[in-house]
Every structure is written in structure tokens, then in C-alpha cells.
Amino acid sequence: MTEFKKEDHPIEESKFHNKAAVGEAEDTSEEKILQQHVKDYIEELLPVHQGLLKELENYAETHSVPIIQREVAELLKVLVKTAGAEKILEIGTAIGYSAMIMAEAMESGGKIVTLERSEKMVALAKKNIQRGGYSDRIQIIPGDALETLHFLPGGYDLIFMDGGKGHYREMLDLAISLLKPGGLLVSDNILYKGMVSSEELVKRRKRTIVHRMRAYLEYITRHKELTTSIIPIGDGVALSYKKR
Ligand SMILES: C[S@@+](CC[C@H](N)C(=O)[O-])C[C@H]1O[C@@H](n2cnc3c(N)ncnc32)[C@H](O)[C@@H]1O
């Protein structure tokens, strides 16, 4: 079984399930991106998932699997619908939660390819996707995305970057080349518990990831082919439109 690296699965010791609240138990990192009362208010407004999605949210919490936060799930649904996305690529499947959120938001006939390097997660995601009835729409490609990305045909309407945070920059050029002109790159965790915007918040063992994420953000905000907006919800989301 493939081992998790700390940076890919950073909440093992945490009682929280959402990715902004990972790491140290005393960390009140959610407030480091969005004030807690604003976050709470937004969460109260969000529809509550039922059935399998709710079950996966509970599983993620109990087993410390980092999945997208609820407000990011709603953002993804809106993006998939407004982009009319029919071909989606996801980097980082975990238990298949965000893939199913996007599949649900897609028009029928749409397809999602999702890349995952952990054998354990691949097995769990397969089971969940089958249970959700999405096996015809979601294809999991096992293996390290740094390798599997090279073999994909391209032409994606939307790419969701949610694999190892320390490797976003390495995957970026390929991801951009796989995106259609007019397509959307969505990158999650880009403010990483507020550490990316404040040197004072950076935990020593997270320094490399934080520096790499800053380099990534500088690159996507200055890239000639992209128009990028940074949204401080969840753990920080960047939306990059690939110019036509
Ligand atoms: C944050 S989780 C993905 C969560 C998922 N998108 C969701 O919200 O339901 C990140 C996942 O990316 C996987 N991962 C990390 N680095 C990867 C890589 N280089 N190639 C493929 N998968 C990777 C990890 O094993 C982990 O399951």
C-alpha cells in the first residue's frame, strides 16, 4: 500500500476533517483566512448534504481524510455549471467526494478523470463512486499525477488541482497545456491555513510547502495565458481562466 506523506494527508492527528483546520490541534487556522463568524454564517446558509455525500463527510472527519470544505463544494458546483464543463480533470481523488460533487453538477454525458497515487484511496474512491452510481462518469487513474498527467489527451473544460500542495507548481505547465482555451483551472488550499500570506504563521515543518505555494501563486497570477482570481474561502481557492 502506498504510504501517505505528511504533506498529502496532514490531519492524521487532528480532530478536524476540513483541510483548513489541519495539523496542530490548538491551531485556530480557519480564522487566519476568514473571520470565524463570517465562516460560520456562510456554513449555516449552505444546504446540508444527505445520503452518500453526508456519509463521506462523516467518514472524512472520523478518518482524518482531507476533503474540500462545504463552501468550496458549493463553489465547485457553481463553476461546473456556469462553465458548462463536460470534460473535467481532477488531481487528487482521496475518497471521491469532490469528484462526485462535480459529477452531480455536470450535465449528463460529462466525464471526469481523477488522478490518485494512494492505493488505499483509489480502492475507497472506486467503491464510493460505484455506490453513488457514477462509475460511467468518473474514471480514476491510479498513480503519481506527476507521471500520469503526461499520458492524458487534454481538452479539459475544468481542471481541479487538489493533490499534494508541494507539487502544484511542478504540475502546472502540464495542467495548463491540458486545459482548453476558455477553460478554468481551480486550485485548492492556496492560502494554506493563512501561512501563505503571513510569515509569522508559518510552522517550521511547513516552510517548504508554503514557499512553493507562494511561487505557484506568483506564477499563476502573472502567467500570460491566465487570468487569476484568489478567493479567501475554505483554505483558499484560486480560479484561473485560460485565455482564448
Ligand atoms: C486533499 S486530498 C484530495 C481531496 C479530494 N479532492 C476531495 O476533496 O474529495 C489530496 C489527495 O491527493 C493525493 N495525492 C497527493 N499527491 C499526489 C500525486 N502526486 N499524484 C496523485 N495523487 C496525489 C493524496 O493521496 C490525497 O488523496
The ligand as a Tripos MOL2 file, in Angstrom:
@<TRIPOS>MOLECULE
LIG
   27    29     1     0     0
SMALL
NO_CHARGES

@<TRIPOS>ATOM
      1 C1         -6.6860   16.8600   -0.4540 C.3       1 LIG1
      2 S1         -6.8170   15.2210   -0.9180 S.3       1 LIG1
      3 C2         -7.9990   15.2620   -2.2260 C.3       1 LIG1
      4 C3         -9.3780   15.5060   -1.7350 C.3       1 LIG1
      5 C4        -10.4450   15.3530   -2.7760 C.3       1 LIG1
      6 N1        -10.1750   16.1620   -3.9450 N.3       1 LIG1
      7 C5        -11.7820   15.7600   -2.1820 C.2       1 LIG1
      8 O1        -11.9350   16.9550   -1.8600 O.co2     1 LIG1
      9 O2        -12.6500   14.8900   -2.0290 O.co2     1 LIG1
     10 C6         -5.3290   15.0260   -1.7890 C.3       1 LIG1
     11 C7         -5.1690   13.6780   -2.4200 C.3       1 LIG1
     12 O3         -4.1480   13.7960   -3.4050 O.3       1 LIG1
     13 C8         -3.3840   12.6370   -3.3980 C.3       1 LIG1
     14 N2         -2.0800   12.9990   -3.9800 N.ar      1 LIG1
     15 C9         -1.0900   13.7360   -3.4250 C.ar      1 LIG1
     16 N3         -0.0660   13.8650   -4.2710 N.ar      1 LIG1
     17 C10        -0.4230   13.2110   -5.4070 C.ar      1 LIG1
     18 C11         0.2270   12.9740   -6.6350 C.ar      1 LIG1
     19 N4          1.4480   13.4490   -6.8840 N.pl3     1 LIG1
     20 N5         -0.4110   12.2360   -7.5600 N.ar      1 LIG1
     21 C12        -1.6570   11.7550   -7.3210 C.ar      1 LIG1
     22 N6         -2.3150   11.9320   -6.1780 N.ar      1 LIG1
     23 C13        -1.7120   12.6610   -5.2280 C.ar      1 LIG1
     24 C14        -3.3210   12.2170   -1.9500 C.3       1 LIG1
     25 O4         -3.0610   10.8280   -1.8330 O.3       1 LIG1
     26 C15        -4.7150   12.5980   -1.4470 C.3       1 LIG1
     27 O5         -5.6030   11.5140   -1.5060 O.3       1 LIG1
@<TRIPOS>BOND
     1     1     2 1
     2     2     3 1
     3     2    10 1
     4     3     4 1
     5     4     5 1
     6     5     6 1
     7     5     7 1
     8     7     8 2
     9     7     9 1
    10    10    11 1
    11    11    12 1
    12    11    26 1
    13    12    13 1
    14    13    14 1
    15    13    24 1
    16    14    15 ar
    17    14    23 ar
    18    15    16 ar
    19    16    17 ar
    20    17    18 ar
    21    17    23 ar
    22    18    19 1
    23    18    20 ar
    24    20    21 ar
    25    21    22 ar
    26    22    23 ar
    27    24    25 1
    28    24    26 1
    29    26    27 1
@<TRIPOS>SUBSTRUCTURE
     1 LIG1         1 GROUP 0 **** ****
